[in-house]
């Protein structure tokens, strides 16, 4: 026991010993530590363990400043030397370094661009001071409609004030409603605007700070208006807008509003952006709305909860709250009652998926896909560097051997090679920054987001870029550094066992990974574009070409017959029709009802109104009965056309002449015809039951079929006629085929994403392949010369050396095909009607990879195979 205790007393304290080991150079560590050990034991024997520890601590305090100074100084000297050596190696292998830098720069540029987009998408609505306590009330219909989502963003008008009154947890509640295409006039200037109706609590809940006006009185005056900065400049220029008057025309009535406030422009990363805000209560006066009805779900309700309130706990109280406020709710079976719950503000943009959104929202799946592609492309770039660096490091094995012989530790060599990677990575980072600045305007337009890349003003960007470069350098350089530092000096200097250091297995594995990822992206590109072609070429059941869609307003509505007559007199105009919906987007639905219906016979049916000429203009086909006709006076009293899906849902073999109800239990007329099913929604959804009700007075859309010749002159005629009938509202039109394409905008963008990044992935992979082919040809220069002396042809040598790479490209295809198949099959399931994944798609992707790889390899190998054999044989 005494022996162990004495030994422990005579041993240097562990913490101090570790500190010495860290600060002392490798060559001096053992000697100085030994001296301290001897003197420490002497102090312990003479004066005791405590005195020895005090002496050791005092000596450390005296020594540490000098050691730290020397450590920092030598670290700086070594860092400088490592930089010099790294730069020399870069200049020595310019082509190899250029390939590495270009591959890393492209990968980092793609990563930076996509991460800027991802960060922007994740930032929506987070700038509000109370963002974590703001919620939107949404409703869920448990009856289950045909659409994919039965959640709706709209609520009844009494919801907000009732929540604020009944729940102490609710600090404030507001209602918002948006009306589009409102004619706003200031003097003799007219503008088409989107006007928002909102309660005064809106400026209490959201961070929309006023720069003019009194926050305590804003929107209290029923005929006041609040403008954004940009809207104030647009309407009044540099003039002070306060107390100025603007006129807004709602339907056929014009109302004057006095400007009583101006607020900062709402950031674009908001799920709704307002520029003109008028009091919500004034809507009851202007458009005669009843705000006491709980049956009308048309308004957006937002609440601000007290700090610490659990939204889930409040959700559980809402059913009882609704039973109290909504009449006859108790008569509805519990399973069929509308459910209302709170949705966090910060999740609306990416995670809502609700119908009737106040503005178009994003999709978390699309953001995740973008981020995954960014990581994949960056990984391919890093793999590219690893492959090239591991191969080229074989030319430095003698350098490593000599370093180790003269005393270099493995850690020093590891840091040297890792430093090489860091230098290249920082050069690539600067080049990537230039690429990002060059392509950002086009990328901003492509993603339709106001993305900014300004490292000098964005405080989080520079640390993020530095962290990215460190991570990329560490990932890309760690394996080559570890690989080279493990060489044994004796074997290296004797050039013995060099074949063991080739790392061929790793390089082949990385080639397979790179091309498998690239081929998967090529397969995805082909599949997405195939689906887009399928959409464009599929017979949707209606015509889309040469149809101009107008949006009648103002005095055109009551004078519609005269307007249509004027248009049809022009020989360039073939047909005219009015309707409440366009055939590609019917968004109104109701419960199908007819006389004698049983309670169990219930299904959802889509509906819209149209005039006599709608079927002829859009080329909809009749399969039974007849079209609406002016020759039948009874049609004007109420007539229906139904589609084949509705006939099937009704179970009627011959529905012609049978009564059908339009709304509720009101008998509206008879069914006069059955039309062939057409796609009234995008191909994501199946065809649903539909009825069209005859109503020539509905003027929401005016569709004009025109001739294909002299289209600009025809549009000029339409505008001139419009301005004669309605001089106040500006002329606006759209071609129906453009409206149709908007429904598949996300798919078109996805196709471009895959095309661009598949090309970049293949480019980066080919840069690595080019470097490896160059290295292989360089290693086998003498072999090539001997083969040529023995009669081998250039093409034969190219085929011989290409064969080794081609077998790994073939393996990459074997891996990529099933991955691409399952990924694209999953994506195509989003469409009710979709193209097929065919064998030529996969063969085409594989063939493209083979051709590209073969071209790259042949380009490099051809140079070596074409050289003079005499020069090749004496090559050193």
Residue, then its C-alpha position, 0 to 999 in steps of 0.5 A: x500500500x505504501x509503495x502505491x501511495x508513494x508512486x502516486x505522490x511522485x507522479x506529475x499531476x495529469x492536467x499539467x502533464x497534458x498541458x505540457x504535451x500540448x504546448x511542447x514541440x514533438x522533439x522536446x516533449x520527452x526531454x523537458x517532461x523527463x527533467x520536470x519529472x526528476x525535479x518534481x520527485x526530488x521536491x517530493x522527497x525533500x519537502x513533501x507531495x504538496x510542496x512538489x505540486x505547488x512548485x510544479x504549478x509555479x513552474x508551469x505558470x512561469x513557463x506557459x507564456x513562453x510556450x504559448x508564444x513559441x507554439x503560436x509562432x511556430x504554428x504560424x511559421x508552419x502554416x506559412x510553410x504549408x501554404x507555400x508548399x500547397x501553392x507550389x504543388x498547385x502550380x506544379x499540377x496546373x491542370x489537375x488543380x484546375x479540375x479540382x477547383x472547377x469541380x468544387x466551385x460548381x458544386x459549391x455554387x449550386x449548394x449556395x444558390x439552393x441554400x439561399x432559396x431554402x433559407x428564404x422559404x424557411x424565413x416566411x412570416x418569421x420577422x413578426x415580433x410575435x410570430x410564435x404566438x400568432x395563429x390562423x384559424x382554419x376549418x376541416x370538413x370531415x365529410x371528405x370532398x373529392x379534392x385531396x385536401x378537406x382543410x380550408x383557410x376561410x372561416x365565418x365572419x363572426x369567428x374573430x370577435x367571438x374568439x376574442x370575447x370568449x377566450x381570455x387566452x386570445x389577446x387580439x383577433x382580426x379578420x382579413x378579406x381580399x378583393x382582386x381587380x378593384x378599380x382604384x382612382x386618384x384624380x384622373x389616374x386609374x389602377x387595377x389593385x387588390x384591396x384588403x379589408x381588415x380589422x384595426x387589430x391587424x396592426x396590433x397582431x402583425x409587425x406592420x409598423x406605421x411610418x405615418x398616422x396614429x396606430x391607436x386610431x388606424x382603420x377606426x374611421x369606416x371610410x379611411x384607408x391605409x397604404x403601404x409605402x410603395x402604394x403611396x408613392x405609386x398613387x401620389x408620387x412624392x406628395x404627402x398622401x395623408x388625408x388625400x382621397x382615393x376612390x375604389x369601385x366595388x361592383x357598380x358602386x364607387x366609394x371614397x376613402x381618406x388616407x389616414x396612415x402609411x405602413x412600411x412595405x410588407x416583406x415579400x417573405x410573407x404569406x400575404x402582402x397588402x398594399x391597400x387596406x380598408x376597414x373590414x366593417x365597411x364591407x357591410x356598407x359597400x358590398x352589403x355583407x351580413x357579418x352575423x352569419x356563421x354559415x358563410x366561410x369566406x374570411x381569414x381569421x388570425x389570433x394573437x395568443x398570450x405568452x405561454x398559451x398552448x394552441x392545442x389546449x385552445x383547440x380542444x375548447x373550440x367545439x363547445x365554443x361553436x356549439x354555443x355560437x352556431x345555431x342548429x350545430x347540435x342537430x348535425x351528427x358529430x362526425x359531420x360537423x365542421x372542425x376548426x383549429x389553430x394553425x401556426x403562422x410560421x407553418x402556413x407557407x410550406x405546410x398548409x396545403x389548405x384550399x382557398x389560400x389568401x395567396x399562393x403558398x410554397x411546398x415543403x416537399x419541393x424545398x426538401x427536393x431542392x435541398x437534397x439536390x444541393x447536397x447531392x451535387x456538392x457530394x459529387x464535387x467532394x467525391x470528385x476531389x477525393x478521387x483525383x487527389x488520392x490518385x495524384x498523391x501517388x506522385x508525392x509518395x517519395x516526398x512523404x517518405x523523405x519527410x518521415x525519414x527526417x522526422x516528420x510525424x504523421x500528423x504533420x503530413x496529414x495537416x500538410x495534405x489537408x492544408x492543400x485541400x483547404x487552399x484549393x477549397x478557398x480558391x473554389x469558394x471565391x470562384x463559386x461566389x463569382x458564379x453565384x453573382x453571375x447567375x443569381x438574376x436568372x435564378x431569382x427569376x426562375x424560383x420567383x423569389x427575391x433572393x439576395x446574395x450580399x456577404x457584406x450586408x448579410x452578417x450570417x452569410x460570411x460565417x456560413x460561407x467560411x463554415x461551408x469551405x471548411x466543411x468541404x475542405x475537411x470532407x474532400x481532403x481528409x481521405x487523401x491526407x489520411x491515405x498519404x500520411x499512412x505510407x511507410x517510408x522504407x517501402x516508399x523510398x524503395x518503391x516497393x509495394x507501390x501497387x498497394x498504394x494505388x487506392x484503385x478500389x476506392x477510386x472505382x467505388x467513387x466513380x460508380x457513386x458519381x455516375x449512379x447519382x448523375x444517371x439517376x438525375x438524368x432518368x428523373x429529367x427524362x421522366x419529368x419531361x415525358x410527363x410534361x409532354x403527356x400533359x401537353x399532348x393529352x386530349x383534355x376533352x376541350x380545345x385550348x388554342x386561339x381562345x382569348x379570355x376577357x374579364x368583364x367589369x363595370x358597364x360591360x356587365x349590364x351591356x354584355x349583349x351589345x358588347x358580344x354583338x359588336x365583337x361577333x361582327x368582326x370576321x376574325x372573331x369566330x365564337x363568343x361565350x360567357x361562363x362562371x368558370x373556365x373548363x380547366x379549373x372548376x372550383x365550385x362544388x355542392x351536394x348533388x340533389x334531385x327530387x326523390x333523393x334518399x339520404x343515403x344517395x349523396x355525393x359531391x358534384x362540381x358546378x358552374x354556369x355558362x351560356x348557350x355557346x360554351x360547348x361549341x366554343x370549347x369543343x366539348x362533346x355530347x354523348x347523349x341528349x342535346x346542347x342548350x338551345x335558344x330553340x327551346x324556350x324552356x331552357x331559359x327557365x332552367x336547364x342542366x348538362x351533366x358529364x358522364x361521371x355524374x351520370x354514373x354517380x346518379x345511376x341513371x342510364x337515361x337522365x335526359x328530361x329528369x329533374x335536377x336541383x341546383x342549390x339545396x332542395x330548390x328544383x331548378x330545371x331538367x337535364x337536357x344532355x350528357x357531355x363527354x368527361x373532360x379534365x376540369x382540374x389538373x391531371x393530378x386529380x381524377x375526373x369528378x361529377x359535374x353539372x353546367x347550369x344555363x345562365x347567359x347573364x353570368x359574365x365572370x369570363x368572356x371567352x372569344x375564339x379567334x382566327x389564327x391569322x393577324x392575331x395582333x390586329x384582332x387583339x387591337x380590335x378587342x381592346x378598342x371595343x372594350x375601351x368604347x364600352x368600358x373606358x374606366x377599367x383597363x383592358x386585360x386578357x389572357x390566352x386560354x392555353x397560357x392559363x392552362x399551362x399555369x396549372x403545371x408551372x411547378x412541374x415545368x420548374x421541376x423539369x428545368x431543375x432536374x435538367x440543370x442539375x443533372x447537367x452539372x452533376x454529369x459535368x462534375x463527374x466528367x471533370x473527375x473522369x478526365x483527371x483520372x483518365x489523364x493520370x492513368x494515361x500518364x502512369x502507362x505512358x511506357x506501356x502505350x509506347x511498347x504496345x504501339x511499337x508492337x503494332x497496336x493501333x490508336x483506336x485499339x489502345x483507346x478501347x483497351x484503356x476505356x474498357x476499365x472505366x466503362x465497366x464501372x459506368x455499367x455498374x453505375x447504371x445497374x445501381x441507378x436504374x432501380x433508384x430512378x424507377x422507384x423515385x419517379x414512380x413515387x412522383x408520378x403517383x401525384x397524377x391521376x393520369x400519367x405517362x409510363x416509365x418505359x425501358x427506353x427512358x432508362x436505356x437512354x439515360x445509360x447511353x447518355x452516360x456512356x457516350x459522355x464518359x467515352x468521349x471524355x476518356x477517349x479525348x484524354x487517352x487519344x493524346x497519349x496514344x497518338x504520341x511518338x513511341x520513342x518519346x513514350x518509351x524513354x518517358x520518366 
